[in-house]
Amino acid sequence: MSTTTHAKAAATEPNAPWPQWVRNNVAAWLAFLRRPTRAIPAASWWTAVHPGITAGVAVVTVGFMVALDAQAVTAARQLPLRLIEFFDWLTDFGKSSWFLWPVGLLLIVFPFLAAPSLPRLSRLTFAAISVRLTFLFLAIGLPSLFASIVKRLIGRSRPFVGGEADPFLFAPFGWRVEFASLPSGHATTAFAVAVAVGALWPRTRVLMWTYALAIAVSRVVLTAHHPSDVLAGALVGAFGALLVRNWFAARRLGFAPAPAGGIGPLPGPSLRRIKTVARQLFAP
């Protein structure tokens, strides 16, 4: 019997005490993450062009540093106060905690809710939702963590830290917040969210990319970052989320090769099924 099969069997023992079936639920989920990988056919155009895109973004980032960064943050200081106040309110929605805390709490609670007394279909619904929540947590959290570490190692100053709009002021390995500008953490989170949510629910892509662009603009308007910081953050967030998606697709967790090529989301539980499970949980 495989690890996954054993975990599934243990998790469905109807008379197990709750500490045991909670542990079994966690073990079953970890077994899912250890599933063997299968090849995923990457879209041929993406395989051909993504090294060029990465190199192009790097060149544009350096170009921004030279030609645009100082002018952009200087101009941002001249914007109307009402506009700055609006973006000051908006930019808080680019913090990773808005997404990681609720998703993480749900992942902690789910093993306690998926009792073996529930119908099998309801427990499978919990498993399907957990797959998607875990994907969101990792696709948002890992790029954000990477950016948080790298920006402090690079040590680029935020705009006007030295009193002037100097885009080439660095203090590497200083681990100081005023020298943690490249890449932008808010932009990393926002673009990771846009890619991750759009990968699961393609119809939301326009909305999510609008959100990501608005967060990116807010960081420059508030002179918290240079345009090149935001561009680098967008690349880290989007590319990091795609890597996590490919990792899940290789294990057929939430994603699989699409008939038209590339990778697409697998069908998830319907809203009707989720409501049914909720009624079962809270039924007297």
Sine and cosine of phi, psi and omega as CSV:
sin_phi,cos_phi,sin_psi,cos_psi,sin_omega,cos_omega
0.00,0.00,0.76,-0.65,-0.02,-1.00
-0.95,0.31,0.25,-0.97,0.03,-1.00
-0.86,0.51,-0.69,0.72,-0.02,-1.00
-0.90,0.43,-0.71,0.70,0.00,-1.00
-0.88,0.47,-0.68,0.74,0.00,-1.00
-0.89,0.46,-0.68,0.73,-0.01,-1.00
-0.91,0.42,-0.66,0.75,0.02,-1.00
-0.90,0.44,-0.67,0.74,-0.01,-1.00
-0.90,0.43,-0.68,0.73,-0.02,-1.00
-0.91,0.42,-0.59,0.80,-0.07,-1.00
-0.94,0.34,-0.26,0.97,-0.06,-1.00
-0.97,-0.23,0.17,0.99,0.06,-1.00
-0.91,0.41,0.90,-0.43,-0.17,-0.99
-0.94,0.35,-0.44,0.90,-0.10,-1.00
-0.97,-0.25,0.21,0.98,-0.01,-1.00
-0.94,0.34,0.65,-0.76,0.09,-1.00
-0.90,0.44,0.43,-0.91,-0.15,-0.99
-0.87,0.50,-0.60,0.80,0.03,-1.00
-0.87,0.49,-0.56,0.83,-0.02,-1.00
-0.95,0.32,-0.71,0.71,-0.06,-1.00
-0.97,0.26,-0.39,0.92,0.13,-0.99
-0.91,0.41,-0.72,0.70,0.05,-1.00
-0.88,0.48,-0.64,0.77,0.00,-1.00
-0.91,0.41,-0.61,0.79,0.05,-1.00
-0.89,0.45,-0.69,0.72,0.02,-1.00
-0.90,0.44,-0.69,0.73,0.01,-1.00
-0.89,0.46,-0.62,0.78,0.01,-1.00
-0.90,0.44,-0.64,0.77,-0.02,-1.00
-0.94,0.35,-0.66,0.75,0.04,-1.00
-0.90,0.44,-0.55,0.83,0.05,-1.00
-0.91,0.41,-0.59,0.80,0.08,-1.00
-0.85,0.53,-0.68,0.73,-0.04,-1.00
-0.93,0.36,-0.31,0.95,0.04,-1.00
-1.00,-0.09,0.23,0.97,0.01,-1.00
-0.87,0.50,0.57,-0.82,0.03,-1.00
-0.90,0.43,0.53,-0.85,-0.04,-1.00
-1.00,0.09,0.42,-0.91,0.12,-0.99
-0.78,-0.63,0.47,-0.88,-0.04,-1.00
-0.89,0.45,0.63,-0.78,0.08,-1.00
-0.88,-0.48,0.82,-0.57,-0.02,-1.00
-0.97,0.26,0.97,-0.26,0.05,-1.00
-0.93,0.36,0.54,-0.84,0.06,-1.00
-0.87,0.50,0.75,-0.66,-0.12,-0.99
-0.87,0.49,-0.61,0.80,-0.02,-1.00
-0.91,0.42,-0.61,0.79,-0.02,-1.00
-0.93,0.36,-0.66,0.75,0.03,-1.00
-0.87,0.50,-0.59,0.81,-0.05,-1.00
-0.98,0.22,-0.59,0.81,-0.18,-0.98
-0.97,-0.24,-0.30,0.95,-0.14,-0.99
-0.91,0.41,-0.52,0.85,0.12,-0.99
-0.89,0.46,-0.61,0.79,0.04,-1.00
-0.92,0.39,-0.61,0.79,0.04,-1.00
-0.89,0.45,-0.71,0.70,0.00,-1.00
-0.87,0.49,-0.73,0.69,0.02,-1.00
-0.90,0.43,-0.63,0.77,0.01,-1.00
-0.90,0.44,-0.67,0.75,0.03,-1.00
-0.90,0.43,-0.62,0.79,0.03,-1.00
-0.89,0.46,-0.68,0.74,0.02,-1.00
-0.91,0.42,-0.68,0.73,0.00,-1.00
-0.90,0.44,-0.61,0.79,0.02,-1.00
-0.87,0.49,-0.73,0.69,0.04,-1.00
-0.90,0.43,-0.63,0.77,0.05,-1.00
-0.87,0.49,-0.64,0.77,0.05,-1.00
-0.88,0.48,-0.68,0.74,0.00,-1.00
-0.84,0.54,-0.68,0.74,-0.08,-1.00
-0.97,0.22,-0.71,0.71,-0.23,-0.97
-0.96,-0.29,-0.32,0.95,-0.19,-0.98
-0.81,-0.59,-0.58,0.82,-0.19,-0.98
-0.82,0.57,-0.80,0.60,-0.07,-1.00
-0.89,0.45,-0.68,0.73,-0.01,-1.00
-0.91,0.41,-0.63,0.78,-0.06,-1.00
-0.92,0.39,-0.73,0.68,-0.03,-1.00
-0.94,0.33,-0.49,0.87,0.08,-1.00
-0.93,0.38,-0.67,0.74,0.04,-1.00
-0.92,0.40,-0.56,0.83,-0.01,-1.00
-0.88,0.48,-0.51,0.86,0.01,-1.00
-0.93,0.36,-0.27,0.96,-0.03,-1.00
-0.99,-0.12,0.01,1.00,-0.05,-1.00
-0.95,0.33,0.40,-0.92,0.02,-1.00
-0.86,0.51,0.57,-0.82,-0.05,-1.00
-0.87,0.49,-0.63,0.78,-0.01,-1.00
-0.88,0.47,-0.64,0.77,0.02,-1.00
-0.92,0.40,-0.67,0.75,0.03,-1.00
-0.90,0.44,-0.66,0.75,0.02,-1.00
-0.90,0.44,-0.61,0.79,0.04,-1.00
-0.89,0.45,-0.74,0.67,-0.02,-1.00
-0.94,0.35,-0.45,0.89,0.08,-1.00
-0.91,0.42,-0.60,0.80,0.09,-1.00
-0.95,0.31,-0.69,0.72,-0.08,-1.00
-0.92,0.40,-0.61,0.79,-0.18,-0.98
-0.90,0.44,-0.42,0.91,0.01,-1.00
-0.88,0.47,-0.40,0.92,0.00,-1.00
-0.97,0.23,0.02,1.00,0.11,-0.99
-1.00,-0.07,0.06,1.00,0.03,-1.00
-0.98,0.21,0.68,-0.73,-0.04,-1.00
-0.90,0.44,-0.42,0.91,-0.03,-1.00
-0.89,0.46,-0.46,0.89,0.04,-1.00
-0.87,0.49,-0.46,0.89,-0.05,-1.00
-0.96,-0.28,-0.67,0.74,-0.12,-0.99
-0.95,0.31,-0.60,0.80,-0.01,-1.00
-0.91,0.42,-0.80,0.60,0.01,-1.00
-0.90,0.43,-0.64,0.77,0.01,-1.00
-0.92,0.40,-0.68,0.73,0.02,-1.00
-0.89,0.45,-0.65,0.76,0.02,-1.00
-0.90,0.43,-0.65,0.76,0.05,-1.00
-0.89,0.46,-0.64,0.77,0.01,-1.00
-0.91,0.41,-0.53,0.85,0.05,-1.00
-0.96,0.29,-0.62,0.79,-0.08,-1.00
-0.97,0.23,-0.56,0.83,-0.13,-0.99
-0.82,0.57,-0.68,0.73,0.01,-1.00
-0.87,0.50,-0.42,0.91,0.01,-1.00
-0.99,0.13,-0.33,0.94,-0.04,-1.00
-1.00,-0.03,-0.51,0.86,-0.08,-1.00
-0.98,0.18,0.93,0.38,-0.03,-1.00
-0.95,0.32,0.53,-0.85,0.01,-1.00
-0.91,0.41,-0.27,0.96,0.03,-1.00
-0.96,0.26,-0.27,0.96,0.05,-1.00
-0.94,0.33,0.46,-0.89,0.09,-1.00
-0.85,0.53,0.46,-0.89,-0.04,-1.00
-0.84,0.54,-0.64,0.76,-0.03,-1.00
-0.90,0.45,-0.56,0.83,0.02,-1.00
-0.94,0.34,-0.63,0.78,0.03,-1.00
-0.93,0.37,-0.56,0.83,0.08,-1.00
-0.92,0.39,-0.54,0.84,0.06,-1.00
-0.90,0.44,-0.69,0.72,0.07,-1.00
-0.85,0.52,-0.67,0.74,-0.01,-1.00
-0.90,0.44,-0.68,0.73,-0.02,-1.00
-0.91,0.42,-0.66,0.75,0.02,-1.00
-0.92,0.39,-0.63,0.78,0.00,-1.00
-0.89,0.46,-0.61,0.79,0.06,-1.00
-0.85,0.53,-0.74,0.67,-0.05,-1.00
-0.94,0.34,-0.60,0.80,0.05,-1.00
-0.92,0.39,-0.65,0.76,0.02,-1.00
-0.90,0.43,-0.66,0.75,0.06,-1.00
-0.86,0.52,-0.74,0.67,0.00,-1.00
-0.87,0.49,-0.68,0.73,-0.03,-1.00
-0.88,0.47,-0.72,0.70,-0.04,-1.00
-0.96,0.26,-0.63,0.78,-0.04,-1.00
-0.92,0.39,-0.47,0.88,0.05,-1.00
-1.00,-0.04,-0.68,0.73,-0.11,-0.99
-0.95,0.32,-0.66,0.75,-0.07,-1.00
-0.93,0.38,-0.74,0.68,0.08,-1.00
-0.88,0.48,-0.61,0.80,0.01,-1.00
-0.91,0.42,-0.66,0.75,0.05,-1.00
-0.90,0.43,-0.69,0.73,0.02,-1.00
-0.86,0.52,-0.73,0.69,-0.01,-1.00
-0.90,0.44,-0.64,0.77,-0.02,-1.00
-0.88,0.47,-0.58,0.82,0.00,-1.00
-0.98,0.19,-0.75,0.66,-0.10,-0.99
-0.90,0.44,-0.63,0.78,-0.07,-1.00
-0.89,0.45,-0.52,0.86,0.01,-1.00
-0.99,0.15,-0.44,0.90,0.09,-1.00
-0.96,0.27,-0.65,0.76,0.02,-1.00
-0.92,0.38,-0.70,0.71,0.10,-1.00
0.95,0.32,0.58,0.82,0.06,-1.00
-0.98,0.21,0.68,-0.73,-0.03,-1.00
-0.96,0.28,0.50,-0.87,0.16,-0.99
-0.96,0.27,0.31,-0.95,-0.02,-1.00
-0.82,0.57,0.71,-0.70,0.12,-0.99
0.94,0.35,0.23,0.97,0.06,-1.00
-0.88,0.48,-0.63,0.78,0.01,-1.00
-1.00,0.03,0.15,0.99,-0.01,-1.00
1.00,-0.10,-0.26,0.97,0.01,-1.00
-0.74,-0.67,0.25,-0.97,0.05,-1.00
-0.99,0.15,0.95,0.33,-0.05,-1.00
-0.98,-0.18,0.97,-0.26,-0.04,-1.00
-0.98,0.22,-0.02,1.00,-0.06,-1.00
-0.89,-0.45,0.47,0.88,0.06,-1.00
-1.00,-0.08,0.89,-0.45,-0.06,-1.00
-0.78,-0.63,0.51,-0.86,0.15,-0.99
-0.61,-0.79,0.97,0.23,-0.11,-0.99
-0.87,0.50,0.51,-0.86,0.09,-1.00
0.88,0.48,0.36,0.93,-0.03,-1.00
-0.99,0.13,-0.42,0.91,0.02,-1.00
0.86,0.52,0.57,0.82,0.04,-1.00
-0.94,-0.35,0.63,-0.77,-0.12,-0.99
-0.90,0.44,-0.53,0.85,0.00,-1.00
-0.96,0.28,-0.21,0.98,0.10,-1.00
-0.89,-0.46,0.77,0.64,0.02,-1.00
-0.68,-0.74,0.84,0.55,-0.14,-0.99
-0.99,-0.15,-0.48,0.88,-0.11,-0.99
-0.88,-0.48,0.89,-0.46,-0.02,1.00
-1.00,0.06,0.22,-0.98,0.04,-1.00
-0.94,0.33,0.82,-0.57,0.02,-1.00
-0.93,0.37,-0.64,0.77,0.03,-1.00
-0.89,0.46,-0.68,0.73,0.01,-1.00
-0.91,0.41,-0.63,0.78,0.05,-1.00
-0.85,0.52,-0.76,0.65,0.00,-1.00
-0.88,0.47,-0.73,0.68,-0.08,-1.00
-0.88,0.47,-0.68,0.74,-0.02,-1.00
-0.97,0.23,-0.50,0.87,0.13,-0.99
-0.90,0.43,-0.66,0.75,0.06,-1.00
-0.89,0.46,-0.71,0.70,-0.03,-1.00
-0.86,0.51,-0.70,0.71,-0.01,-1.00
-0.95,0.32,-0.69,0.73,-0.07,-1.00
-0.92,0.39,-0.75,0.66,0.00,-1.00
-0.92,0.40,-0.65,0.76,0.03,-1.00
-0.91,0.42,-0.50,0.86,0.04,-1.00
-0.93,0.36,-0.62,0.79,0.00,-1.00
-0.98,0.20,-0.65,0.76,-0.06,-1.00
-0.77,-0.63,1.00,0.07,-0.11,-0.99
-0.83,0.56,-0.46,0.89,-0.02,-1.00
-0.93,0.37,-0.26,0.96,-0.02,-1.00
-1.00,0.00,0.01,1.00,-0.17,-0.99
-0.87,0.49,-0.68,0.73,-0.01,-1.00
-0.88,0.48,-0.73,0.69,0.01,-1.00
-0.88,0.48,-0.71,0.70,-0.08,-1.00
-0.94,0.34,-0.60,0.80,0.04,-1.00
-0.95,0.32,-0.54,0.84,0.10,-0.99
-0.89,0.45,-0.69,0.72,0.06,-1.00
-0.86,0.52,-0.74,0.67,-0.04,-1.00
-0.88,0.47,-0.69,0.72,0.00,-1.00
-0.91,0.42,-0.62,0.79,0.01,-1.00
-0.91,0.42,-0.66,0.75,0.05,-1.00
-0.90,0.44,-0.67,0.75,0.01,-1.00
-0.88,0.48,-0.71,0.70,0.01,-1.00
-0.89,0.45,-0.63,0.78,-0.04,-1.00
-0.87,0.50,-0.55,0.83,-0.05,-1.00
-0.93,0.36,-0.54,0.84,0.04,-1.00
-0.98,0.19,-0.67,0.75,0.01,-1.00
-0.85,0.53,-0.63,0.78,-0.03,-1.00
-1.00,0.09,0.06,1.00,-0.06,-1.00
0.79,0.62,0.57,0.82,0.12,-0.99
-1.00,0.08,-0.38,0.93,-0.02,-1.00
-0.53,-0.85,0.37,-0.93,0.18,-0.98
-0.99,0.12,0.36,-0.93,0.09,-1.00
-0.82,0.58,-0.61,0.79,0.00,-1.00
-0.92,0.39,-0.52,0.85,0.08,-1.00
-0.89,0.46,-0.68,0.74,-0.03,-1.00
-0.93,0.38,-0.67,0.75,0.02,-1.00
-0.89,0.46,-0.70,0.72,0.02,-1.00
-0.90,0.44,-0.65,0.76,0.04,-1.00
-0.89,0.46,-0.64,0.76,0.03,-1.00
-0.87,0.48,-0.66,0.75,0.01,-1.00
-0.91,0.41,-0.72,0.70,0.00,-1.00
-0.88,0.48,-0.72,0.69,-0.03,-1.00
-0.90,0.43,-0.74,0.67,-0.05,-1.00
-0.93,0.38,-0.72,0.69,-0.04,-1.00
-0.93,0.37,-0.63,0.78,0.03,-1.00
-0.89,0.46,-0.68,0.73,0.02,-1.00
-0.90,0.43,-0.60,0.80,0.04,-1.00
-0.91,0.41,-0.61,0.79,0.04,-1.00
-0.89,0.45,-0.67,0.74,0.03,-1.00
-0.91,0.42,-0.66,0.75,0.05,-1.00
-0.86,0.52,-0.69,0.73,0.01,-1.00
-0.90,0.43,-0.59,0.81,0.04,-1.00
-0.88,0.47,-0.68,0.74,0.03,-1.00
-0.93,0.36,-0.66,0.75,-0.03,-1.00
-0.90,0.45,-0.58,0.81,0.00,-1.00
-0.90,0.43,-0.36,0.93,0.03,-1.00
-0.96,-0.28,0.13,0.99,-0.03,-1.00
0.81,0.58,0.69,0.72,0.06,-1.00
-0.95,-0.32,0.99,-0.17,0.03,-1.00
0.99,0.17,-0.35,0.93,-0.04,-1.00
-0.66,-0.75,0.38,-0.92,0.04,-1.00
-0.34,-0.94,0.29,-0.96,0.08,-1.00
-0.82,0.57,0.71,-0.70,-0.01,-1.00
-1.00,0.06,0.51,-0.86,0.00,-1.00
-0.84,0.55,-0.56,0.83,-0.03,-1.00
-1.00,0.07,0.06,1.00,-0.04,-1.00
0.96,-0.27,0.37,-0.93,-0.04,-1.00
0.98,0.21,-0.42,-0.91,-0.06,-1.00
-0.81,-0.59,0.69,-0.73,0.01,-1.00
-0.74,-0.68,0.30,-0.95,0.01,-1.00
-0.96,0.28,0.59,-0.80,0.13,-0.99
-0.98,0.21,0.46,-0.89,0.03,-1.00
-0.87,0.50,0.69,-0.72,0.02,-1.00
-0.95,-0.32,0.00,-1.00,0.00,-1.00
-0.89,0.47,0.63,-0.78,0.05,-1.00
-0.97,0.25,0.32,-0.95,0.05,-1.00
-0.88,0.48,-0.58,0.81,0.03,-1.00
-0.89,0.45,-0.67,0.75,0.01,-1.00
-0.91,0.41,-0.65,0.76,0.01,-1.00
-0.89,0.45,-0.65,0.76,0.04,-1.00
-0.90,0.43,-0.61,0.79,0.03,-1.00
-0.88,0.47,-0.70,0.71,0.03,-1.00
-0.89,0.45,-0.66,0.75,0.01,-1.00
-0.88,0.47,-0.66,0.75,0.03,-1.00
-0.90,0.43,-0.62,0.79,0.04,-1.00
-0.90,0.44,-0.59,0.81,-0.02,-1.00
-0.93,0.38,-0.62,0.79,-0.13,-0.99
-0.96,-0.29,0.16,0.99,0.06,-1.00
-0.94,0.33,0.62,-0.78,-0.01,-1.00
-0.92,0.40,0.00,0.00,0.00,0.00
